[in-house]
Amino acid sequence: MSSSGWVRQGLSIGRTEFRRTTRSLRGDSARLALLGVVAVLFGLMVLAGTWFILQFGDQIPAGDVSNVIRGSVAIQWLFAVFITAQRAGSRHHSIDQESLMLLTVPVRAVALGLLSAECFRALAYFAVPVLLLGGAFVVASGSPVMAPFLALAVLLFLATALVLGFALGLLAKLLVARYRVVAEHKSAFSFLAVIVFVGGYVGLQNLGGQGLTALLGWLPFSWIVDLAVIGSPFSGSLPRAAAILVGGLVWVLGGVLIVERLGVALWFGDTVEDAVAAEQARVDTGTAADPLAAAVRPIPLPTIGQPARRVAQRSVVVARRNPQRLSFLVLPVVLGGVTLVNIAQTGVGSLLALLPPLVVVALPWLAGAVFGLNPLGDEGAALPATLTSLASGRDYAVGLALPGLTLGLPVVVLATVATGLAGPYAPLETVALAVIAFVLTLAAVVIAPAVGMAFPRYDPVQVGSDREIVPPSLSAVVLYSLTLGVPGALAAAAILAPAGTRRFLSLLVGGLLSVPFALLAGQGFDPARGVVRWLGQVGAEIATVPVSAVRWGGYVLPLAALCLFGIWAFRSVTRRFRLHTLD
């Protein structure tokens, strides 16, 4: 039975968990740097939006809140539910010092503590942007009465989404804990859930049209917008505002009780997850004389020297047993999918025209990134044994490149040829794209480990309450992407659209690159004027280069540079392995 002070205890637990999160963030320099970059970019957009609202907010015509607007809010509410469910199911489903807390405070207080901690984390990210944008609209529209209702609506939006998302996350975690089939295939189920939701979210945003969006406006959680516009020039539905205010409070209280029940079942019940994880960590090699070779079946690896083959086999086993370390691949893949969906709206022809060059660059990038972008960190505790057991760094470099070549090269070339033939390109252009794909894949599988060894990462990051992974460093991911993506994109653009490539390079050199020097010249720094004139002349000269020279020069030179860089990268891996010392 919960004591009468469970609310106070829960909020205290939430504050403690939030402080623990901020302390762990301060100790993770890579994550802190990434958040800093995102904060700067997002902050600039928020400031621009605030300025825009202050300048033009009073010109927005007053009117009734339509179901399309309500439906748009509902889509974002569903997105917040999904994000919370993902976080609750993967990382924030239990409290620190769980056994002690469950024996000293009511379970309901623990449930409220987890919910309030997640609420504090969300407010830490979004309180300032909402305050700036909302305050700007209140000032611009001259509606001070709106301010408290807008704040209440934002809090209600956040609280209602959090309780549902957290309950769904705990339910998913409970299914994994109770049912062996779910625990055995939880990665597949998680990936399927992400694909279904992201596909539905993008579809609603881009392909649903106003009819489907307006249909979502009839759902109760979309009525939050009616509460937010009270006292503003916009007219909402007061009955709906009252209903969502009362219903939202009931929803939150009921959600806390549901989270409590799910928490009791999860925290006090038995779990099959540990047993399944132990079974999956073992590979059934039967009576095979070579257990490591049996562990990579049915993936075919060519017959090469034994040391290099062992490195290749271990790379495959690490990727198969710990797919969470490849989580850094999710964002680029999702962004690529969203881009394709947006392009598909303009017509199938546009999609077929863009797909081949995208495949040419993206698939080789994946072939290199999956197996070799953090080779030293992937070794883990086995790194000393690897360094002492291999007589040659060349075997290590060959072994790291082998999985990407064996699995990636056939897929990359076939996908490039298939999409090229399906697109509006001539056979010669398709062959040229296939050559780009071939060269990029060869370069990717040696450049990735070279960059990964130059910028290694050994410190793990926590992806669950009790699981850690060692992903590649942010520097390695960015540098590898630029090294492979820029030459590949330039070669593909030059062979497919040489005139457009020439125009882009002319504007890049003569226009964009000269902007910072023009700003310095405007401040009285005279040497910058000469740089501006020189860049302008170079840009003008680029615009006069014959199209045929752009086509073949822009095609051959980047590929030649990649080949040379790939040779250097292979030697770099060999040298770094030979000279690497353990601290």
C-alpha positions in Angstrom: 0.0 0.0 0.0 1.4 3.4 -1.0 1.9 5.9 1.8 0.3 9.3 1.8 3.7 11.0 0.9 4.2 9.1 -2.4 3.9 12.2 -4.5 6.6 14.0 -2.5 8.8 11.0 -2.6 8.3 10.5 -6.3 9.2 14.1 -7.2 12.3 13.8 -5.0 13.3 10.6 -6.8 12.7 12.4 -10.1 15.0 15.3 -9.2 17.7 12.9 -8.1 17.5 10.9 -11.3 17.6 14.1 -13.3 20.7 15.3 -11.4 22.3 11.9 -12.0 21.7 12.3 -15.8 23.3 15.8 -15.9 26.3 14.5 -14.0 26.8 11.6 -16.4 26.4 14.0 -19.3 29.2 16.2 -18.0 31.5 13.2 -17.9 30.8 12.2 -21.5 32.8 14.8 -23.6 31.8 13.3 -26.9 28.1 13.3 -26.2 28.4 16.8 -24.7 30.2 18.1 -27.8 27.5 16.6 -30.0 24.7 18.2 -27.9 26.6 21.5 -28.1 26.6 21.4 -31.9 23.0 20.5 -32.0 22.1 23.2 -29.5 23.9 25.8 -31.5 22.2 24.8 -34.8 18.8 24.4 -33.2 19.3 27.6 -31.1 19.9 29.6 -34.3 16.7 28.3 -35.8 14.8 29.1 -32.6 16.2 32.7 -32.5 15.4 33.1 -36.2 11.8 31.9 -35.5 11.5 34.2 -32.5 12.6 37.2 -34.5 10.2 36.3 -37.3 7.3 36.0 -34.9 8.1 39.3 -33.3 8.3 41.0 -36.7 5.3 39.5 -38.4 3.3 37.8 -35.7 0.8 40.7 -35.5 0.0 40.2 -39.2 -1.3 36.7 -38.8 -5.0 36.8 -39.5 -7.3 35.7 -36.7 -9.6 32.8 -37.3 -11.0 29.5 -36.0 -8.8 26.6 -35.1 -9.4 24.0 -37.8 -9.1 20.2 -37.5 -6.1 20.4 -39.8 -4.2 22.4 -37.1 -5.5 20.0 -34.4 -4.3 17.0 -36.4 -0.9 18.5 -36.9 -0.5 18.8 -33.1 -1.8 15.3 -32.8 1.0 14.0 -35.1 3.6 15.7 -32.9 2.0 14.3 -29.8 2.2 10.8 -31.3 5.9 11.4 -32.1 6.5 12.4 -28.4 4.8 9.2 -27.3 7.0 7.1 -29.6 10.2 8.8 -28.4 9.2 8.3 -24.7 8.3 4.6 -25.3 11.7 4.0 -27.0 13.6 5.7 -24.1 11.5 3.9 -21.5 11.9 0.5 -23.1 15.6 0.7 -23.7 17.2 2.8 -21.0 15.0 4.4 -18.4 12.8 1.4 -17.4 14.4 1.0 -14.0 15.8 3.2 -11.2 19.3 3.4 -9.9 19.9 1.1 -6.9 16.6 -0.6 -7.8 16.5 -3.2 -5.1 17.1 -0.7 -2.3 14.6 1.8 -3.6 11.8 -0.8 -4.1 12.3 -2.0 -0.5 12.3 1.5 1.1 9.7 3.6 -0.8 6.3 2.7 -2.4 6.4 1.4 -5.9 4.0 4.2 -6.9 6.6 6.7 -5.8 9.3 5.0 -7.9 6.9 5.1 -10.9 6.2 8.7 -10.4 10.0 9.4 -9.9 10.8 7.8 -13.3 8.0 9.8 -15.0 9.0 13.1 -13.4 12.7 12.5 -14.2 11.8 12.0 -17.9 9.6 15.1 -17.7 12.6 17.1 -16.3 14.8 15.8 -19.1 12.3 16.9 -21.7 11.9 20.4 -20.1 15.7 20.8 -20.1 15.7 20.4 -23.8 12.5 22.2 -24.8 11.7 24.7 -22.0 13.8 27.6 -23.4 12.7 27.2 -27.1 9.0 27.0 -26.1 9.4 30.0 -23.8 11.1 32.1 -26.5 8.7 31.1 -29.3 5.6 31.2 -27.2 6.6 34.4 -25.5 7.3 36.0 -28.8 3.8 35.1 -30.1 2.2 36.4 -26.9 4.0 39.7 -27.3 3.5 40.1 -31.0 -0.2 39.3 -30.8 -0.8 41.4 -27.7 -2.4 38.5 -25.9 -1.1 38.4 -22.3 -4.1 36.4 -21.2 -3.0 33.6 -23.4 0.3 33.1 -21.6 -0.9 30.9 -18.7 -3.1 28.8 -20.9 -0.3 28.3 -23.4 2.0 27.2 -20.6 -0.6 24.8 -19.2 -1.2 23.3 -22.7 2.5 22.7 -23.1 2.8 21.0 -19.8 -0.4 18.9 -20.5 1.0 18.0 -23.9 4.2 16.8 -22.3 2.6 15.0 -19.4 0.0 13.1 -21.4 2.5 11.9 -24.0 5.0 10.9 -21.3 2.6 8.7 -19.3 1.4 6.8 -22.4 4.9 6.5 -23.9 6.3 5.3 -20.6 3.6 2.8 -20.1 4.1 1.4 -23.7 7.9 1.2 -23.1 7.4 -0.7 -19.8 4.9 -3.0 -21.6 7.5 -3.7 -24.3 10.1 -4.4 -21.7 7.7 -6.7 -19.8 7.0 -8.7 -23.0 10.8 -9.1 -23.5 11.2 -10.3 -19.9 8.3 -12.8 -19.9 8.2 -14.3 -23.4 11.2 -16.1 -24.8 10.3 -15.6 -28.4 10.1 -11.9 -27.9 13.4 -11.8 -26.0 15.1 -13.9 -28.8 14.0 -11.5 -31.5 13.8 -8.2 -29.7 16.2 -6.5 -32.1 14.0 -7.5 -35.1 10.8 -6.4 -33.3 12.4 -3.1 -32.3 13.6 -2.4 -35.8 10.2 -3.3 -37.2 8.5 -0.9 -34.7 10.9 1.9 -35.7 10.3 1.3 -39.5 6.5 1.2 -39.0 6.3 4.3 -36.9 8.8 6.4 -38.9 7.1 5.3 -42.1 3.7 6.3 -40.7 5.0 9.5 -39.3 6.7 10.6 -42.6 3.7 9.4 -44.5 1.3 11.5 -42.4 3.6 14.5 -42.7 4.2 14.3 -46.4 1.7 12.0 -48.1 -1.4 12.0 -45.8 -2.9 15.2 -47.1 -5.2 17.5 -45.2 -8.0 15.0 -45.1 -6.2 12.5 -43.0 -4.6 15.2 -40.8 -8.1 16.7 -40.2 -9.3 13.2 -39.2 -6.7 13.2 -36.5 -8.2 16.5 -35.3 -11.2 14.6 -33.9 -9.0 12.6 -31.4 -9.1 14.1 -27.9 -5.4 14.6 -27.4 -5.4 17.0 -30.4 -7.7 19.3 -28.4 -4.7 20.6 -26.5 -4.5 23.4 -29.1 -7.9 24.6 -28.1 -6.6 25.1 -24.6 -3.4 26.8 -25.8 -5.3 29.5 -27.9 -7.5 30.8 -25.1 -7.1 34.5 -24.9 -5.4 34.7 -28.3 -6.7 36.1 -31.6 -7.6 32.5 -32.6 -10.9 31.0 -31.6 -10.9 27.5 -30.3 -13.6 25.3 -28.8 -14.1 26.0 -25.1 -15.9 22.7 -24.5 -12.9 20.8 -26.1 -10.5 22.9 -24.0 -12.3 22.1 -20.8 -12.6 18.4 -21.8 -8.9 18.0 -22.5 -8.0 19.9 -19.3 -10.1 17.6 -17.1 -9.5 14.5 -19.2 -5.8 15.2 -19.4 -5.4 15.4 -15.6 -7.4 12.1 -15.2 -5.2 10.6 -18.0 -2.0 11.5 -16.2 -3.2 10.2 -12.8 -4.4 7.0 -14.4 -1.2 6.7 -16.3 0.8 6.8 -13.1 -1.3 3.9 -11.7 -0.8 1.9 -14.9 3.0 2.5 -14.9 2.9 1.4 -11.3 1.2 -1.9 -12.2 3.6 -2.5 -15.1 6.5 -1.7 -12.9 5.4 -4.2 -10.2 5.2 -6.9 -12.8 8.5 -6.0 -14.4 10.6 -5.3 -11.3 9.3 -8.1 -9.0 8.7 -10.8 -11.6 11.0 -13.3 -13.2 12.7 -12.7 -16.5 14.0 -14.9 -19.3 16.1 -12.1 -20.9 19.3 -13.0 -19.1 19.0 -16.7 -20.0 18.3 -15.8 -23.7 21.3 -13.4 -23.7 23.6 -16.1 -22.4 22.3 -18.5 -25.0 22.8 -16.0 -27.8 26.3 -15.3 -26.7 27.1 -19.0 -27.3 27.4 -20.1 -30.9 26.5 -23.7 -31.6 29.5 -25.0 -33.6 28.5 -28.6 -33.3 31.5 -30.8 -33.8 33.3 -28.3 -36.0 37.1 -28.3 -35.7 37.0 -24.5 -36.3 34.5 -22.9 -33.9 35.2 -19.4 -35.1 34.6 -20.4 -38.7 31.4 -22.1 -37.7 30.3 -18.9 -35.9 30.2 -16.8 -39.1 28.2 -19.3 -41.1 26.5 -19.0 -43.5 28.5 -15.9 -44.5 31.1 -17.0 -47.1 34.6 -15.6 -46.6 37.3 -16.4 -49.2 40.2 -18.6 -48.5 43.2 -16.5 -47.6 46.0 -16.6 -45.0 44.9 -17.8 -41.6 45.8 -14.7 -39.6 43.8 -12.3 -41.9 40.9 -14.8 -42.0 40.7 -14.8 -38.2 40.5 -11.1 -38.1 37.8 -11.1 -40.7 35.8 -13.8 -38.9 36.0 -12.0 -35.6 34.8 -8.7 -37.2 31.7 -10.6 -38.5 31.1 -12.2 -35.1 31.3 -8.9 -33.3 28.9 -7.2 -35.7 26.4 -10.1 -35.4 26.5 -10.4 -31.6 26.4 -6.7 -30.8 24.3 -4.9 -33.4 23.6 -2.1 -31.0 27.1 -0.7 -31.7 25.9 0.1 -35.2 23.2 2.5 -33.9 25.2 5.4 -35.4 24.0 4.1 -38.8 20.3 4.5 -38.0 20.2 8.3 -38.3 21.8 8.5 -41.8 19.6 5.6 -43.0 16.4 7.3 -41.7 17.4 10.6 -43.2 18.0 9.0 -46.5 14.6 7.3 -46.4 12.9 10.5 -45.6 14.7 12.2 -48.5 13.5 9.5 -50.9 10.0 9.8 -49.6 10.0 13.5 -50.1 11.4 13.2 -53.6 8.9 10.5 -54.5 6.1 13.0 -54.0 7.3 14.9 -57.1 7.0 11.8 -59.2 8.4 8.4 -59.8 10.8 9.7 -62.4 12.5 12.0 -59.9 13.0 9.1 -57.5 14.4 6.8 -60.2 16.8 9.6 -61.3 18.1 10.2 -57.8 18.3 6.6 -56.6 21.3 5.4 -58.6 23.7 8.2 -57.4 22.4 7.8 -53.8 23.0 4.0 -53.9 26.5 4.6 -55.4 27.5 6.7 -52.4 25.4 5.3 -49.5 26.0 1.5 -49.9 29.8 1.7 -50.1 29.7 4.0 -47.0 27.7 1.3 -45.2 30.1 -1.5 -46.4 33.0 0.3 -44.8 31.3 1.6 -41.7 29.7 -1.7 -40.5 32.9 -3.6 -39.8 35.9 -1.3 -39.6 35.1 2.2 -38.3 36.4 1.4 -34.7 38.6 -1.7 -35.0 40.7 -1.1 -31.9 37.6 -0.3 -29.8 35.8 -3.4 -31.1 38.6 -5.6 -29.9 37.8 -4.7 -26.3 39.6 -6.9 -23.8 41.0 -9.0 -26.6 43.1 -6.1 -28.0 46.4 -7.2 -26.2 46.0 -10.7 -27.6 45.4 -9.4 -31.1 48.4 -7.1 -31.0 50.7 -9.9 -29.8 49.3 -12.8 -31.9 49.5 -11.2 -35.3 52.9 -11.0 -36.8 52.0 -8.5 -39.5 49.9 -5.4 -39.6 49.2 -6.2 -43.2 47.2 -9.3 -42.1 45.2 -7.1 -39.8 44.4 -4.6 -42.6 43.4 -7.3 -45.0 41.2 -9.0 -42.4 39.4 -5.8 -41.6 38.7 -5.1 -45.3 37.6 -8.6 -46.1 34.0 -8.7 -44.7 33.1 -5.4 -46.3 34.4 -6.6 -49.7 32.8 -10.0 -49.4 29.4 -8.9 -48.3 29.3 -5.3 -49.7 30.9 -5.3 -53.1 28.5 -7.7 -54.9 25.5 -5.9 -53.3 26.8 -2.5 -54.2 27.6 -3.2 -57.8 24.3 -5.1 -58.4 22.2 -2.4 -56.8 23.9 0.3 -58.8 23.4 -1.5 -62.1 19.8 -2.4 -61.3 18.9 1.2 -60.2 20.8 2.7 -63.1 19.0 0.5 -65.7 15.7 1.4 -64.1 16.5 5.1 -64.1 16.6 7.5 -67.1 20.3 6.9 -67.7 22.1 5.6 -70.8 24.0 2.2 -70.5 27.4 4.1 -70.6 26.3 6.2 -67.6 25.2 3.1 -65.8 28.6 1.5 -66.4 30.3 4.6 -65.2 28.2 4.6 -62.0 29.1 0.9 -61.4 32.8 1.8 -61.7 32.3 4.5 -59.1 30.5 2.1 -56.8 33.4 -0.4 -57.3 36.1 2.1 -56.5 34.2 3.6 -53.5 33.7 0.2 -52.0 37.4 -0.7 -52.3 38.3 2.6 -50.8 35.7 2.4 -48.0 36.9 -0.9 -46.5 40.4 0.5 -46.1 39.7 4.1 -45.3 37.2 3.2 -42.5 39.7 1.3 -40.4 42.4 3.9 -41.1 40.2 6.7 -39.9 38.9 4.6 -37.0 42.5 3.8 -35.8 43.5 7.5 -36.1 40.5 8.5 -34.0 39.7 5.4 -31.8 37.2 5.2 -29.1 37.6 2.8 -26.1 35.1 4.3 -23.6 31.7 2.6 -23.7 28.4 4.4 -23.7 25.3 3.1 -22.0 22.4 2.1 -24.3 20.3 0.4 -21.6 20.2 0.4 -17.8 22.6 -2.5 -17.8 24.3 -2.6 -21.2 27.2 -0.7 -22.7 28.6 -0.5 -26.3 31.6 1.1 -27.8 30.5 3.0 -31.0 32.9 4.8 -33.3 34.0 8.2 -32.3 32.1 11.2 -33.7 35.3 12.5 -35.3 35.8 9.2 -37.1 32.3 9.1 -38.4 32.4 12.6 -39.7 35.8 12.4 -41.3 35.1 9.0 -42.9 31.8 10.3 -44.3 33.4 13.4 -45.8 36.4 11.5 -47.2 34.2 9.0 -49.0 31.1 11.1 -49.7 32.6 14.2 -51.3 34.7 12.5 -54.0 31.9 10.0 -54.7 29.2 12.6 -55.0 31.4 14.8 -57.2 32.2 11.9 -59.5 28.6 10.8 -59.8 27.4 14.4 -60.4 30.1 15.1 -63.0 29.2 12.0 -65.1 25.4 12.5 -64.9 25.0 16.3 -64.8 28.3 18.0 -65.9 26.7 21.4 -66.7 25.0 21.5 -63.3 28.2 20.4 -61.6 30.1 23.2 -63.3 27.6 25.7 -62.2 27.7 24.5 -58.6 31.5 24.6 -58.4 31.5 28.1 -59.9 29.1 29.3 -57.3 30.8 27.5 -54.5 34.3 28.9 -55.3 33.3 32.4 -56.5 30.4 32.9 -54.2 30.2 30.9 -51.0 33.9 30.6 -50.3 34.3 34.3 -50.7 31.7 35.3 -48.1 33.9 35.2 -45.0 36.6 37.1 -46.8 34.1 39.7 -48.0 32.9 40.2 -44.4 36.6 40.7 -43.3 37.0 43.2 -46.2 33.9 45.1 -45.0 35.6 45.5 -41.6 38.6 47.2 -43.3 40.9 44.2 -43.6 42.4 45.0 -47.0 44.2 41.7 -47.8 40.8 40.0 -47.8 39.7 42.1 -50.8 42.4 40.5 -52.9 41.2 37.1 -51.9 37.6 37.9 -52.8 38.7 39.1 -56.2 40.9 36.1 -56.8 38.1 33.7 -55.8 35.7 35.5 -58.0 38.1 35.1 -61.0 38.5 31.4 -60.3 34.8 30.9 -60.1 34.3 32.8 -63.4 37.0 30.6 -65.0 35.3 27.4 -63.8 32.1 28.6 -65.5 34.0 28.7 -68.8 35.5 25.1 -68.6 34.1 22.9 -71.4 31.3 20.5 -70.3 33.2 17.5 -71.6 36.3 18.5 -69.5 34.0 18.8 -66.4 32.4 15.4 -67.2 35.6 13.4 -67.5 37.8 15.4 -65.3 35.3 15.5 -62.5 34.8 11.8 -62.9 38.4 10.6 -63.2 40.2 12.9 -60.7 38.1 12.1 -57.6 38.3 8.4 -58.3 42.1 8.6 -58.8 42.4 10.6 -55.5 40.3 7.9 -53.7 42.6 5.1 -55.1 45.7 6.9 -53.9 44.1 7.7 -50.5 43.0 4.1 -50.2 46.6 2.9 -50.8 47.8 5.3 -48.1 45.0 4.2 -45.8 46.0 0.5 -46.1 49.6 1.3 -45.3 48.4 3.5 -42.4 46.4 0.6 -40.9 49.5 -1.6 -41.2 51.8 0.9 -39.7 49.5 1.9 -36.8 48.9 -1.7 -35.9 52.6 -2.4 -35.8 53.4 0.7 -33.7 50.3 0.6 -31.4 51.1 0.5 -27.7 48.9 -0.2 -24.8 48.6 2.5 -22.1 
